[in-house]
Amino acid sequence: MNIPADLKYTKDHEWVRIEGNTATIGITDFAQGELGDIVFVEIETEGDTLSQHDVFGTVEAVKTVSDLFMPLSGEVAEFNKTLETNPENVNTDPYGDGWMIKVNMSDASEADSLMSAEEYGQLVGA
């Protein structure tokens, strides 16, 4: 299982890459593995300002639909539009081409509440 050390994680299995005031967000390798083949990613919150823990979209797999939760408060600045035609990128490259949204953070201190790679690994038993 791949858990990059340079990212932050949530108990809901989202990952966060922080660069300046921008956070790139997706779901973890563990999450995509548990969901199975991703067939659809729906994110209609681009341009919206959401609070930490709000639902920002859904991911649909062959066997289930799962909500996606905001790890940090802020404005959803960008949605990875390649996922509209290639949702399988979430399965094949969850930390690269499978990223989901970019957020302009409104409170960078919220990142302190996220888990390290080591802590996330303990959560998922890696």
MOPAC internal coordinates of N, CA, C and O (Angstrom, degrees):
PM7 1SCF
backbone

  N    0.0000 0     0.00 0     0.00 0    0    0    0
  C    1.4590 1     0.00 0     0.00 0    1    0    0
  C    1.5306 1   108.71 1     0.00 0    2    1    0
  O    1.2310 1   121.24 1   -44.75 1    3    2    1
  N    1.3041 1   115.23 1   135.25 1    3    2    1
  C    1.4651 1   121.41 1  -176.21 1    5    3    2
  C    1.5281 1   109.80 1   -95.54 1    6    5    3
  O    1.2310 1   120.51 1   -59.96 1    7    6    5
  N    1.3489 1   116.63 1   120.04 1    7    6    5
  C    1.4674 1   122.75 1   177.32 1    9    7    6
  C    1.5296 1   107.05 1  -132.66 1   10    9    7
  O    1.2310 1   120.01 1   -93.83 1   11   10    9
  N    1.3522 1   117.58 1    86.17 1   11   10    9
  C    1.4668 1   119.75 1  -177.39 1   13   11   10
  C    1.5308 1   112.85 1   -57.21 1   14   13   11
  O    1.2310 1   121.14 1   -45.75 1   15   14   13
  N    1.3279 1   115.42 1   134.25 1   15   14   13
  C    1.4603 1   121.88 1  -176.50 1   17   15   14
  C    1.5222 1   113.54 1   -70.29 1   18   17   15
  O    1.2310 1   119.88 1   159.47 1   19   18   17
  N    1.3423 1   117.83 1   -20.53 1   19   18   17
  C    1.4680 1   119.77 1  -175.67 1   21   19   18
  C    1.5275 1   113.01 1   -88.04 1   22   21   19
  O    1.2310 1   119.61 1  -176.26 1   23   22   21
  N    1.3371 1   118.34 1     3.74 1   23   22   21
  C    1.4628 1   121.70 1  -179.39 1   25   23   22
  C    1.5195 1   111.08 1  -107.82 1   26   25   23
  O    1.2310 1   121.02 1   -14.73 1   27   26   25
  N    1.3276 1   115.66 1   165.27 1   27   26   25
  C    1.4617 1   123.17 1   171.78 1   29   27   26
  C    1.5255 1   107.49 1  -108.75 1   30   29   27
  O    1.2310 1   120.11 1   -20.43 1   31   30   29
  N    1.3448 1   117.39 1   159.57 1   31   30   29
  C    1.4590 1   121.54 1  -172.76 1   33   31   30
  C    1.5248 1   111.63 1  -138.35 1   34   33   31
  O    1.2310 1   121.39 1   -22.63 1   35   34   33
  N    1.3519 1   114.95 1   157.37 1   35   34   33
  C    1.4599 1   120.78 1   175.80 1   37   35   34
  C    1.5238 1   109.44 1  -115.58 1   38   37   35
  O    1.2310 1   120.64 1   -17.85 1   39   38   37
  N    1.3196 1   116.37 1   162.15 1   39   38   37
  C    1.4599 1   120.53 1   176.42 1   41   39   38
  C    1.5254 1   111.02 1   -67.67 1   42   41   39
  O    1.2310 1   120.29 1   163.20 1   43   42   41
  N    1.3348 1   117.06 1   -16.80 1   43   42   41
  C    1.4668 1   122.08 1   177.99 1   45   43   42
  C    1.5254 1   111.66 1   -89.51 1   46   45   43
  O    1.2310 1   119.88 1  -173.21 1   47   46   45
  N    1.3330 1   117.83 1     6.79 1   47   46   45
  C    1.4662 1   124.76 1   173.17 1   49   47   46
  C    1.5291 1   114.31 1    75.65 1   50   49   47
  O    1.2310 1   120.53 1  -150.80 1   51   50   49
  N    1.3357 1   116.60 1    29.20 1   51   50   49
  C    1.4587 1   120.02 1   168.12 1   53   51   50
  C    1.5269 1   107.98 1   -95.05 1   54   53   51
  O    1.2310 1   121.00 1   -30.15 1   55   54   53
  N    1.3203 1   115.69 1   149.85 1   55   54   53
  C    1.4738 1   121.29 1   172.60 1   57   55   54
  C    1.5217 1   108.60 1  -111.83 1   58   57   55
  O    1.2310 1   121.11 1   -24.43 1   59   58   57
  N    1.3351 1   115.48 1   155.57 1   59   58   57
  C    1.4584 1   122.01 1  -178.23 1   61   59   58
  C    1.5257 1   109.51 1  -135.82 1   62   61   59
  O    1.2310 1   120.77 1   -50.77 1   63   62   61
  N    1.3354 1   116.13 1   129.23 1   63   62   61
  C    1.4618 1   122.18 1   172.34 1   65   63   62
  C    1.5246 1   106.36 1  -113.83 1   66   65   63
  O    1.2310 1   120.28 1   -62.78 1   67   66   65
  N    1.3343 1   117.06 1   117.22 1   67   66   65
  C    1.4622 1   121.28 1  -176.89 1   69   67   66
  C    1.5257 1   109.24 1  -101.50 1   70   69   67
  O    1.2310 1   121.45 1   -54.52 1   71   70   69
  N    1.3369 1   114.83 1   125.48 1   71   70   69
  C    1.4593 1   122.11 1   176.41 1   73   71   70
  C    1.5200 1   106.83 1  -132.98 1   74   73   71
  O    1.2310 1   120.82 1   -75.45 1   75   74   73
  N    1.3479 1   116.04 1   104.55 1   75   74   73
  C    1.4573 1   120.48 1  -175.25 1   77   75   74
  C    1.5135 1   110.02 1    65.60 1   78   77   75
  O    1.2310 1   120.18 1    56.83 1   79   78   77
  N    1.3379 1   117.26 1  -123.17 1   79   78   77
  C    1.4654 1   121.87 1   179.51 1   81   79   78
  C    1.5318 1   111.53 1   -99.74 1   82   81   79
  O    1.2310 1   120.40 1  -171.32 1   83   82   81
  N    1.3344 1   116.85 1     8.68 1   83   82   81
  C    1.4621 1   121.10 1  -177.88 1   85   83   82
  C    1.5202 1   110.07 1  -108.98 1   86   85   83
  O    1.2310 1   121.23 1   -45.05 1   87   86   85
  N    1.3271 1   115.25 1   134.95 1   87   86   85
  C    1.4616 1   121.52 1   175.82 1   89   87   86
  C    1.5230 1   108.42 1  -116.29 1   90   89   87
  O    1.2310 1   120.49 1   -55.06 1   91   90   89
  N    1.3229 1   116.67 1   124.94 1   91   90   89
  C    1.4584 1   122.37 1   172.71 1   93   91   90
  C    1.5219 1   106.52 1   -95.45 1   94   93   91
  O    1.2310 1   120.66 1   -45.58 1   95   94   93
  N    1.3390 1   116.34 1   134.42 1   95   94   93
  C    1.4614 1   121.54 1  -170.80 1   97   95   94
  C    1.5285 1   110.10 1  -130.73 1   98   97   95
  O    1.2310 1   121.22 1   -38.61 1   99   98   97
  N    1.3217 1   115.28 1   141.39 1   99   98   97
  C    1.4619 1   121.80 1   174.44 1  101   99   98
  C    1.5118 1   108.70 1  -154.33 1  102  101   99
  O    1.2310 1   120.66 1     9.88 1  103  102  101
  N    1.3331 1   116.34 1  -170.12 1  103  102  101
  C    1.4664 1   119.26 1   175.26 1  105  103  102
  C    1.5258 1   108.48 1  -105.97 1  106  105  103
  O    1.2310 1   121.31 1   -25.90 1  107  106  105
  N    1.3174 1   115.11 1   154.10 1  107  106  105
  C    1.4536 1   121.64 1  -172.87 1  109  107  106
  C    1.5310 1   112.41 1   -75.30 1  110  109  107
  O    1.2310 1   121.69 1   -15.57 1  111  110  109
  N    1.3141 1   114.37 1   164.43 1  111  110  109
  C    1.4595 1   121.65 1   174.85 1  113  111  110
  C    1.5275 1   109.55 1   -57.67 1  114  113  111
  O    1.2310 1   120.14 1   138.54 1  115  114  113
  N    1.3279 1   117.33 1   -41.46 1  115  114  113
  C    1.4656 1   121.41 1   177.63 1  117  115  114
  C    1.5297 1   110.26 1   -58.97 1  118  117  115
  O    1.2310 1   120.16 1   132.77 1  119  118  117
  N    1.3374 1   117.30 1   -47.23 1  119  118  117
  C    1.4675 1   121.48 1  -177.67 1  121  119  118
  C    1.5192 1   111.70 1   -62.24 1  122  121  119
  O    1.2310 1   120.11 1   133.11 1  123  122  121
  N    1.3421 1   117.39 1   -46.89 1  123  122  121
  C    1.4655 1   119.07 1  -178.73 1  125  123  122
  C    1.5254 1   110.01 1   -64.03 1  126  125  123
  O    1.2310 1   120.42 1   146.07 1  127  126  125
  N    1.3242 1   116.80 1   -33.93 1  127  126  125
  C    1.4667 1   120.16 1   178.29 1  129  127  126
  C    1.5114 1   112.52 1   -67.16 1  130  129  127
  O    1.2310 1   120.88 1   140.69 1  131  130  129
  N    1.3338 1   115.92 1   -39.31 1  131  130  129
  C    1.4625 1   120.74 1   178.44 1  133  131  130
  C    1.5290 1   111.34 1   -69.43 1  134  133  131
  O    1.2310 1   120.42 1   142.83 1  135  134  133
  N    1.3347 1   116.81 1   -37.17 1  135  134  133
  C    1.4650 1   120.83 1  -178.70 1  137  135  134
  C    1.5274 1   111.84 1   -72.04 1  138  137  135
  O    1.2310 1   120.42 1   145.24 1  139  138  137
  N    1.3173 1   116.81 1   -34.76 1  139  138  137
  C    1.4617 1   120.49 1  -175.22 1  141  139  138
  C    1.5216 1   109.90 1    89.98 1  142  141  139
  O    1.2310 1   120.48 1    23.46 1  143  142  141
  N    1.3199 1   116.70 1  -156.54 1  143  142  141
  C    1.4643 1   121.51 1  -174.85 1  145  143  142
  C    1.5290 1   111.26 1   -64.67 1  146  145  143
  O    1.2310 1   120.89 1   -63.29 1  147  146  145
  N    1.3324 1   115.90 1   116.71 1  147  146  145
  C    1.4676 1   122.27 1   178.82 1  149  147  146
  C    1.5282 1   107.86 1   -78.56 1  150  149  147
  O    1.2310 1   120.74 1   -53.47 1  151  150  149
  N    1.3393 1   116.18 1   126.53 1  151  150  149
  C    1.4603 1   120.27 1  -177.98 1  153  151  150
  C    1.5247 1   112.87 1  -113.01 1  154  153  151
  O    1.2310 1   120.17 1   165.37 1  155  154  153
  N    1.3558 1   117.27 1   -14.63 1  155  154  153
  C    1.4613 1   119.51 1  -177.55 1  157  155  154
  C    1.5268 1   109.67 1  -162.13 1  158  157  155
  O    1.2310 1   120.98 1   -43.31 1  159  158  157
  N    1.3252 1   115.74 1   136.69 1  159  158  157
  C    1.4651 1   121.93 1   173.65 1  161  159  158
  C    1.5231 1   106.45 1  -121.43 1  162  161  159
  O    1.2310 1   120.47 1   -58.40 1  163  162  161
  N    1.3370 1   116.71 1   121.60 1  163  162  161
  C    1.4617 1   120.77 1  -179.71 1  165  163  162
  C    1.5209 1   109.76 1  -115.47 1  166  165  163
  O    1.2310 1   121.42 1   -63.95 1  167  166  165
  N    1.3265 1   114.89 1   116.05 1  167  166  165
  C    1.4586 1   120.92 1   177.75 1  169  167  166
  C    1.5236 1   107.00 1  -135.24 1  170  169  167
  O    1.2310 1   121.24 1   -69.90 1  171  170  169
  N    1.3239 1   115.23 1   110.10 1  171  170  169
  C    1.4655 1   121.20 1  -178.46 1  173  171  170
  C    1.5256 1   111.11 1  -115.90 1  174  173  171
  O    1.2310 1   120.78 1  -156.02 1  175  174  173
  N    1.3327 1   116.11 1    23.98 1  175  174  173
  C    1.4681 1   120.52 1  -175.76 1  177  175  174
  C    1.5219 1   112.38 1  -105.87 1  178  177  175
  O    1.2310 1   119.65 1  -171.73 1  179  178  177
  N    1.3339 1   118.27 1     8.27 1  179  178  177
  C    1.4661 1   120.32 1   179.51 1  181  179  178
  C    1.5249 1   108.92 1   -58.17 1  182  181  179
  O    1.2310 1   120.67 1   -51.20 1  183  182  181
  N    1.3406 1   116.33 1   128.80 1  183  182  181
  C    1.4640 1   122.24 1  -177.85 1  185  183  182
  C    1.5143 1   113.49 1    91.93 1  186  185  183
  O    1.2310 1   120.29 1   167.97 1  187  186  185
  N    1.3371 1   117.06 1   -12.03 1  187  186  185
  C    1.4692 1   121.34 1  -179.89 1  189  187  186
  C    1.5321 1   110.23 1   -86.53 1  190  189  187
  O    1.2310 1   121.08 1   -30.43 1  191  190  189
  N    1.3304 1   115.54 1   149.57 1  191  190  189
  C    1.4601 1   121.47 1   172.39 1  193  191  190
  C    1.5219 1   107.22 1  -101.47 1  194  193  191
  O    1.2310 1   120.96 1   -57.74 1  195  194  193
  N    1.3311 1   115.78 1   122.26 1  195  194  193
  C    1.4588 1   122.19 1  -175.99 1  197  195  194
  C    1.5249 1   110.19 1  -122.50 1  198  197  195
  O    1.2310 1   121.36 1   -23.42 1  199  198  197
  N    1.3175 1   115.01 1   156.58 1  199  198  197
  C    1.4602 1   121.63 1   177.77 1  201  199  198
  C    1.5219 1   110.18 1   -93.50 1  202  201  199
  O    1.2310 1   121.41 1   -20.76 1  203  202  201
  N    1.3189 1   114.90 1   159.24 1  203  202  201
  C    1.4590 1   121.04 1   175.88 1  205  203  202
  C    1.5288 1   108.33 1   -53.62 1  206  205  203
  O    1.2310 1   119.99 1   -44.70 1  207  206  205
  N    1.3158 1   117.62 1   135.30 1  207  206  205
  C    1.4659 1   127.14 1   179.20 1  209  207  206
  C    1.5308 1   113.87 1    82.12 1  210  209  207
  O    1.2310 1   118.79 1   173.24 1  211  210  209
  N    1.3475 1   119.92 1    -6.76 1  211  210  209
  C    1.4646 1   121.08 1   174.54 1  213  211  210
  C    1.5305 1   109.40 1   -66.70 1  214  213  211
  O    1.2310 1   120.74 1   -26.23 1  215  214  213
  N    1.3303 1   116.18 1   153.77 1  215  214  213
  C    1.4622 1   121.36 1   175.07 1  217  215  214
  C    1.5226 1   108.75 1   -78.11 1  218  217  215
  O    1.2310 1   120.40 1   -53.00 1  219  218  217
  N    1.3501 1   116.84 1   127.00 1  219  218  217
  C    1.4616 1   119.12 1   178.70 1  221  219  218
  C    1.5246 1   112.56 1  -107.03 1  222  221  219
  O    1.2310 1   119.94 1   173.06 1  223  222  221
  N    1.3179 1   117.71 1    -6.94 1  223  222  221
  C    1.4544 1   121.03 1   179.13 1  225  223  222
  C    1.5121 1   110.56 1   171.79 1  226  225  223
  O    1.2310 1   121.73 1     9.68 1  227  226  225
  N    1.3397 1   114.30 1  -170.32 1  227  226  225
  C    1.4628 1   119.98 1   177.23 1  229  227  226
  C    1.5198 1   109.17 1  -137.07 1  230  229  227
  O    1.2310 1   121.74 1   -24.34 1  231  230  229
  N    1.3189 1   114.28 1   155.66 1  231  230  229
  C    1.4518 1   121.30 1   174.06 1  233  231  230
  C    1.5302 1   105.96 1  -124.33 1  234  233  231
  O    1.2310 1   121.63 1   -47.95 1  235  234  233
  N    1.3361 1   114.49 1   132.05 1  235  234  233
  C    1.4600 1   120.01 1  -177.89 1  237  235  234
  C    1.5199 1   109.62 1  -112.58 1  238  237  235
  O    1.2310 1   121.81 1   -52.46 1  239  238  237
  N    1.3190 1   114.14 1   127.54 1  239  238  237
  C    1.4515 1   120.73 1   175.52 1  241  239  238
  C    1.5289 1   107.67 1  -112.51 1  242  241  239
  O    1.2310 1   120.47 1    -4.89 1  243  242  241
  N    1.3134 1   116.70 1   175.11 1  243  242  241
  C    1.4515 1   120.87 1  -178.11 1  245  243  242
  C    1.5291 1   110.97 1   -56.33 1  246  245  243
  O    1.2310 1   120.57 1   142.72 1  247  246  245
  N    1.3390 1   116.52 1   -37.28 1  247  246  245
  C    1.4604 1   119.12 1  -173.22 1  249  247  246
  C    1.5282 1   115.57 1  -105.99 1  250  249  247
  O    1.2310 1   119.19 1   174.32 1  251  250  249
  N    1.3398 1   119.16 1    -5.68 1  251  250  249
  C    1.4629 1   119.33 1  -175.11 1  253  251  250
  C    1.5260 1   111.66 1  -164.10 1  254  253  251
  O    1.2310 1   121.18 1   -15.04 1  255  254  253
  N    1.3348 1   115.36 1   164.96 1  255  254  253
  C    1.4631 1   122.70 1   170.62 1  257  255  254
  C    1.5205 1   106.65 1  -120.33 1  258  257  255
  O    1.2310 1   120.61 1   -44.77 1  259  258  257
  N    1.3283 1   116.44 1   135.23 1  259  258  257
  C    1.4536 1   120.73 1  -177.02 1  261  259  258
  C    1.5234 1   110.27 1  -129.07 1  262  261  259
  O    1.2310 1   120.81 1   -43.13 1  263  262  261
  N    1.3491 1   116.06 1   136.87 1  263  262  261
  C    1.4605 1   120.74 1   175.27 1  265  263  262
  C    1.5191 1   110.24 1   -71.94 1  266  265  263
  O    1.2310 1   121.62 1   -28.32 1  267  266  265
  N    1.3292 1   114.50 1   151.68 1  267  266  265
  C    1.4623 1   122.60 1   175.32 1  269  267  266
  C    1.5242 1   107.77 1  -111.61 1  270  269  267
  O    1.2310 1   120.24 1   -50.16 1  271  270  269
  N    1.3309 1   117.14 1   129.84 1  271  270  269
  C    1.4595 1   121.90 1  -174.18 1  273  271  270
  C    1.5231 1   112.04 1  -110.45 1  274  273  271
  O    1.2310 1   121.07 1   -40.12 1  275  274  273
  N    1.3330 1   115.56 1   139.88 1  275  274  273
  C    1.4666 1   121.82 1   178.38 1  277  275  274
  C    1.5240 1   110.05 1   -67.93 1  278  277  275
  O    1.2310 1   119.66 1   -59.68 1  279  278  277
  N    1.3303 1   118.26 1   120.32 1  279  278  277
  C    1.4636 1   120.36 1   175.80 1  281  279  278
  C    1.5216 1   112.09 1   -75.55 1  282  281  279
  O    1.2310 1   120.78 1   156.66 1  283  282  281
  N    1.3478 1   116.11 1   -23.34 1  283  282  281
  C    1.4613 1   122.25 1  -176.44 1  285  283  282
  C    1.5283 1   109.22 1  -142.28 1  286  285  283
  O    1.2310 1   120.14 1   -31.31 1  287  286  285
  N    1.3143 1   117.34 1   148.69 1  287  286  285
  C    1.4591 1   121.50 1   176.09 1  289  287  286
  C    1.5190 1   110.27 1   -73.37 1  290  289  287
  O    1.2310 1   121.01 1   -33.43 1  291  290  289
  N    1.3390 1   115.68 1   146.57 1  291  290  289
  C    1.4566 1   119.38 1   175.75 1  293  291  290
  C    1.5117 1   112.38 1   157.72 1  294  293  291
  O    1.2310 1   121.81 1     4.29 1  295  294  293
  N    1.3296 1   114.15 1  -175.71 1  295  294  293
  C    1.4603 1   121.31 1   179.63 1  297  295  294
  C    1.5263 1   109.69 1   -92.61 1  298  297  295
  O    1.2310 1   120.79 1   -50.80 1  299  298  297
  N    1.3215 1   116.10 1   129.20 1  299  298  297
  C    1.4580 1   121.29 1   175.96 1  301  299  298
  C    1.5275 1   107.05 1   -73.14 1  302  301  299
  O    1.2310 1   120.83 1   -78.04 1  303  302  301
  N    1.3246 1   116.02 1   101.96 1  303  302  301
  C    1.4586 1   121.97 1  -172.98 1  305  303  302
  C    1.5211 1   113.02 1   -84.69 1  306  305  303
  O    1.2310 1   120.63 1   150.26 1  307  306  305
  N    1.3303 1   116.41 1   -29.74 1  307  306  305
  C    1.4623 1   119.34 1  -174.60 1  309  307  306
  C    1.5174 1   110.42 1  -154.70 1  310  309  307
  O    1.2310 1   120.97 1   -38.12 1  311  310  309
  N    1.3325 1   115.75 1   141.88 1  311  310  309
  C    1.4588 1   123.87 1   173.22 1  313  311  310
  C    1.5237 1   107.09 1  -112.27 1  314  313  311
  O    1.2310 1   119.98 1   -42.26 1  315  314  313
  N    1.2929 1   117.64 1   137.74 1  315  314  313
  C    1.4588 1   122.78 1   178.53 1  317  315  314
  C    1.5301 1   108.70 1   -72.18 1  318  317  315
  O    1.2310 1   120.67 1   -89.02 1  319  318  317
  N    1.3228 1   116.33 1    90.98 1  319  318  317
  C    1.4588 1   122.08 1  -173.33 1  321  319  318
  C    1.5300 1   113.41 1   -65.14 1  322  321  319
  O    1.2310 1   119.64 1   161.71 1  323  322  321
  N    1.3299 1   118.30 1   -18.29 1  323  322  321
  C    1.4739 1   119.02 1   176.89 1  325  323  322
  C    1.5253 1   111.08 1   -64.16 1  326  325  323
  O    1.2310 1   120.20 1   159.27 1  327  326  325
  N    1.3524 1   117.23 1   -20.73 1  327  326  325
  C    1.4644 1   119.99 1   179.43 1  329  327  326
  C    1.5296 1   112.15 1   -71.75 1  330  329  327
  O    1.2310 1   120.12 1   163.11 1  331  330  329
  N    1.3434 1   117.38 1   -16.89 1  331  330  329
  C    1.4667 1   120.14 1   177.21 1  333  331  330
  C    1.5275 1   110.74 1   -64.36 1  334  333  331
  O    1.2310 1   120.44 1   142.54 1  335  334  333
  N    1.3298 1   116.77 1   -37.46 1  335  334  333
  C    1.4651 1   120.49 1  -179.47 1  337  335  334
  C    1.5228 1   112.93 1  -106.04 1  338  337  335
  O    1.2310 1   120.28 1   162.07 1  339  338  337
  N    1.3324 1   117.07 1   -17.93 1  339  338  337
  C    1.4682 1   121.56 1  -178.82 1  341  339  338
  C    1.5299 1   111.56 1  -131.68 1  342  341  339
  O    1.2310 1   119.91 1  -118.18 1  343  342  341
  N    1.3520 1   117.77 1    61.82 1  343  342  341
  C    1.4738 1   118.72 1  -178.93 1  345  343  342
  C    1.5196 1   113.01 1   -63.20 1  346  345  343
  O    1.2310 1   120.56 1   160.32 1  347  346  345
  N    1.3370 1   116.53 1   -19.68 1  347  346  345
  C    1.4645 1   120.45 1   179.58 1  349  347  346
  C    1.5246 1   112.19 1   -65.28 1  350  349  347
  O    1.2310 1   119.85 1   165.94 1  351  350  349
  N    1.3455 1   117.90 1   -14.06 1  351  350  349
  C    1.4672 1   120.47 1   175.60 1  353  351  350
  C    1.5217 1   111.24 1   -58.14 1  354  353  351
  O    1.2310 1   120.26 1   151.23 1  355  354  353
  N    1.3326 1   117.10 1   -28.77 1  355  354  353
  C    1.4660 1   120.96 1   178.31 1  357  355  354
  C    1.5320 1   109.22 1   -64.43 1  358  357  355
  O    1.2310 1   120.22 1   143.83 1  359  358  357
  N    1.3332 1   117.19 1   -36.17 1  359  358  357
  C    1.4638 1   120.85 1   178.24 1  361  359  358
  C    1.5210 1   112.30 1   -76.50 1  362  361  359
  O    1.2310 1   120.21 1   137.13 1  363  362  361
  N    1.3255 1   117.20 1   -42.87 1  363  362  361
  C    1.4598 1   120.39 1  -172.32 1  365  363  362
  C    1.5303 1   113.35 1   -82.71 1  366  365  363
  O    1.2310 1   120.01 1   152.13 1  367  366  365
  N    1.3324 1   117.58 1   -27.87 1  367  366  365
  C    1.4664 1   120.58 1  -176.12 1  369  367  366
  C    1.5371 1   109.92 1  -150.64 1  370  369  367
  O    1.2310 1   120.06 1  -113.77 1  371  370  369
  N    1.3465 1   117.48 1    66.23 1  371  370  369
  C    1.4727 1   120.04 1  -172.90 1  373  371  370
  C    1.5253 1   114.40 1   -60.62 1  374  373  371
  O    1.2310 1   119.72 1   152.64 1  375  374  373
  N    1.3428 1   118.13 1   -27.36 1  375  374  373
  C    1.4617 1   120.85 1  -177.44 1  377  375  374
  C    1.5242 1   112.77 1   -99.28 1  378  377  375
  O    1.2310 1   120.25 1   179.15 1  379  378  377
  N    1.3216 1   117.13 1    -0.85 1  379  378  377
  C    1.4649 1   122.17 1  -179.24 1  381  379  378
  C    1.5184 1   110.17 1  -121.18 1  382  381  379
  O    1.2310 1   121.01 1    75.99 1  383  382  381
  N    1.3427 1   115.67 1  -104.01 1  383  382  381
  C    1.4619 1   120.87 1  -177.87 1  385  383  382
  C    1.5274 1   113.21 1   -63.11 1  386  385  383
  O    1.2310 1   119.86 1   164.26 1  387  386  385
  N    1.3227 1   117.87 1   -15.74 1  387  386  385
  C    1.4633 1   121.75 1  -179.04 1  389  387  386
  C    1.5185 1   114.64 1   -90.96 1  390  389  387
  O    1.2310 1   119.70 1  -169.64 1  391  390  389
  N    1.3436 1   118.18 1    10.36 1  391  390  389
  C    1.4700 1   119.38 1   176.49 1  393  391  390
  C    1.5298 1   109.03 1   -59.10 1  394  393  391
  O    1.2310 1   120.31 1   -24.85 1  395  394  393
  N    1.3356 1   117.01 1   155.15 1  395  394  393
  C    1.4614 1   119.97 1  -174.12 1  397  395  394
  C    1.5232 1   114.56 1  -110.34 1  398  397  395
  O    1.2310 1   120.23 1   127.52 1  399  398  397
  N    1.3302 1   117.16 1   -52.48 1  399  398  397
  C    1.4700 1   119.79 1  -178.51 1  401  399  398
  C    1.5168 1   110.75 1  -139.33 1  402  401  399
  O    1.2310 1   121.96 1   -20.31 1  403  402  401
  N    1.3348 1   113.85 1   159.69 1  403  402  401
  C    1.4615 1   122.03 1   168.77 1  405  403  402
  C    1.5178 1   106.94 1  -117.65 1  406  405  403
  O    1.2310 1   120.94 1   -43.77 1  407  406  405
  N    1.3208 1   115.81 1   136.23 1  407  406  405
  C    1.4599 1   122.46 1  -174.31 1  409  407  406
  C    1.5188 1   109.77 1  -124.31 1  410  409  407
  O    1.2310 1   120.79 1   -45.97 1  411  410  409
  N    1.3330 1   116.09 1   134.03 1  411  410  409
  C    1.4585 1   121.29 1   169.00 1  413  411  410
  C    1.5255 1   105.95 1   -84.88 1  414  413  411
  O    1.2310 1   120.68 1   -73.34 1  415  414  413
  N    1.3175 1   116.30 1   106.66 1  415  414  413
  C    1.4704 1   121.33 1  -173.42 1  417  415  414
  C    1.5269 1   111.54 1   -65.97 1  418  417  415
  O    1.2310 1   121.10 1   -40.30 1  419  418  417
  N    1.3318 1   115.50 1   139.70 1  419  418  417
  C    1.4605 1   119.67 1   176.20 1  421  419  418
  C    1.5286 1   111.44 1   -99.82 1  422  421  419
  O    1.2310 1   120.18 1   162.62 1  423  422  421
  N    1.3418 1   117.26 1   -17.38 1  423  422  421
  C    1.4602 1   121.21 1   179.94 1  425  423  422
  C    1.5226 1   108.82 1  -147.83 1  426  425  423
  O    1.2310 1   120.81 1   -91.83 1  427  426  425
  N    1.3251 1   116.06 1    88.17 1  427  426  425
  C    1.4617 1   121.19 1  -175.72 1  429  427  426
  C    1.5273 1   112.44 1   -60.82 1  430  429  427
  O    1.2310 1   119.57 1   157.62 1  431  430  429
  N    1.3351 1   118.43 1   -22.38 1  431  430  429
  C    1.4643 1   120.47 1  -179.61 1  433  431  430
  C    1.5314 1   111.68 1   -65.93 1  434  433  431
  O    1.2310 1   119.91 1   161.02 1  435  434  433
  N    1.3372 1   117.79 1   -18.98 1  435  434  433
  C    1.4685 1   120.15 1   177.28 1  437  435  434
  C    1.5267 1   111.63 1   -62.30 1  438  437  435
  O    1.2310 1   120.52 1   156.57 1  439  438  437
  N    1.3213 1   116.62 1   -23.43 1  439  438  437
  C    1.4662 1   120.29 1   178.89 1  441  439  438
  C    1.5260 1   111.22 1   -61.20 1  442  441  439
  O    1.2310 1   120.35 1   155.15 1  443  442  441
  N    1.3329 1   116.95 1   -24.85 1  443  442  441
  C    1.4579 1   120.80 1   179.24 1  445  443  442
  C    1.5273 1   112.28 1   -64.48 1  446  445  443
  O    1.2310 1   120.24 1   158.26 1  447  446  445
  N    1.3434 1   117.15 1   -21.74 1  447  446  445
  C    1.4639 1   121.27 1  -178.84 1  449  447  446
  C    1.5321 1   112.05 1   -86.50 1  450  449  447
  O    1.2310 1   119.85 1   174.82 1  451  450  449
  N    1.3354 1   117.89 1    -5.18 1  451  450  449
  C    1.4566 1   121.20 1  -179.26 1  453  451  450
  C    1.5232 1   111.03 1   -84.84 1  454  453  451
  O    1.2310 1   120.86 1   -20.41 1  455  454  453
  N    1.3283 1   115.97 1   159.59 1  455  454  453
  C    1.4596 1   121.90 1  -177.48 1  457  455  454
  C    1.5251 1   111.93 1   -86.36 1  458  457  455
  O    1.2310 1   121.20 1   -30.55 1  459  458  457
  N    1.3067 1   115.31 1   149.45 1  459  458  457
  C    1.4631 1   121.77 1   171.14 1  461  459  458
  C    1.5319 1   107.95 1   -77.17 1  462  461  459
  O    1.2310 1   120.61 1   -10.10 1  463  462  461
  N    1.3310 1   116.44 1   169.90 1  463  462  461
  C    1.4625 1   120.96 1   176.95 1  465  463  462
  C    1.5315 1   110.40 1   -59.39 1  466  465  463
  O    1.2310 1   120.78 1   139.42 1  467  466  465
  N    1.3215 1   116.12 1   -40.58 1  467  466  465
  C    1.4701 1   119.98 1   179.64 1  469  467  466
  C    1.5253 1   111.38 1   -63.09 1  470  469  467
  O    1.2310 1   120.49 1   134.25 1  471  470  469
  N    1.3360 1   116.66 1   -45.75 1  471  470  469
  C    1.4616 1   120.71 1   179.43 1  473  471  470
  C    1.5334 1   110.99 1   -64.00 1  474  473  471
  O    1.2310 1   120.48 1   138.63 1  475  474  473
  N    1.3478 1   116.68 1   -41.37 1  475  474  473
  C    1.4613 1   119.99 1   178.95 1  477  475  474
  C    1.5422 1   110.18 1   -64.93 1  478  477  475
  O    1.2310 1   120.69 1   139.32 1  479  478  477
  N    1.3089 1   116.29 1   -40.68 1  479  478  477
  C    1.4569 1   120.03 1   177.30 1  481  479  478
  C    1.5162 1   112.48 1   -58.22 1  482  481  479
  O    1.2310 1   120.72 1   140.78 1  483  482  481
  N    1.3310 1   116.22 1   -39.22 1  483  482  481
  C    1.4666 1   120.39 1   176.65 1  485  483  482
  C    1.5264 1   110.70 1   -65.68 1  486  485  483
  O    1.2310 1   120.15 1   140.81 1  487  486  485
  N    1.3426 1   117.32 1   -39.19 1  487  486  485
  C    1.4587 1   122.22 1   180.00 1  489  487  486
  C    1.5271 1   111.05 1   -60.02 1  490  489  487
  O    1.2310 1   120.59 1   136.10 1  491  490  489
  N    1.3339 1   116.48 1   -43.90 1  491  490  489
  C    1.4705 1   120.13 1  -174.84 1  493  491  490
  C    1.5290 1   112.48 1   -95.60 1  494  493  491
  O    1.2310 1   120.20 1  -177.06 1  495  494  493
  N    1.3260 1   117.23 1     2.94 1  495  494  493
  C    1.4483 1   120.73 1   176.89 1  497  495  494
  C    1.5111 1   114.79 1    73.39 1  498  497  495
  O    1.2310 1   121.09 1  -147.65 1  499  498  497
  N    1.3267 1   115.51 1    32.35 1  499  498  497
  C    1.4798 1   119.66 1   179.85 1  501  499  498
  C    1.5142 1   111.12 1   -86.84 1  502  501  499
  O    1.2310 1   120.10 1   180.00 1  503  502  501

